[in-house]
Amino acid sequence: MDLFGGRRRIDPDQADRIKSWARSAWSLPEETTVMVTELECREPGCPPIETVIAFLEGPGKTTQFKVHKTTDEVTQQDVQALALDGEHHHDDRSHDVSEKRETA
């Protein structure tokens, strides 16, 4: 039974690619969990679907980045752009690049 009906599914291979790109771009240690989630936004001016890349680095330490594209559209260049921009916003908890599904 699908209690959530109509929920989009992330291609596991694409999610793995995004995670790999993120690990490489940020030089993340193996103990850091990387999550890729696709979220629907219903607020005015918000893109209909965003991809969120989140790093769970320990208790209470989560950093997330948003790409205004579906996971299928996210490229390695998008992830690299987030990493470059994120270095300039080190204290921010959420970072945004141009253009959100779920897997852990």
Helices and strands as residue ranges (DSSP letters): H 12-26, E 33-40, E 49-58, E 61-67, G 71-73, H 76-86, G 87-89, E 94-97, E 102-103
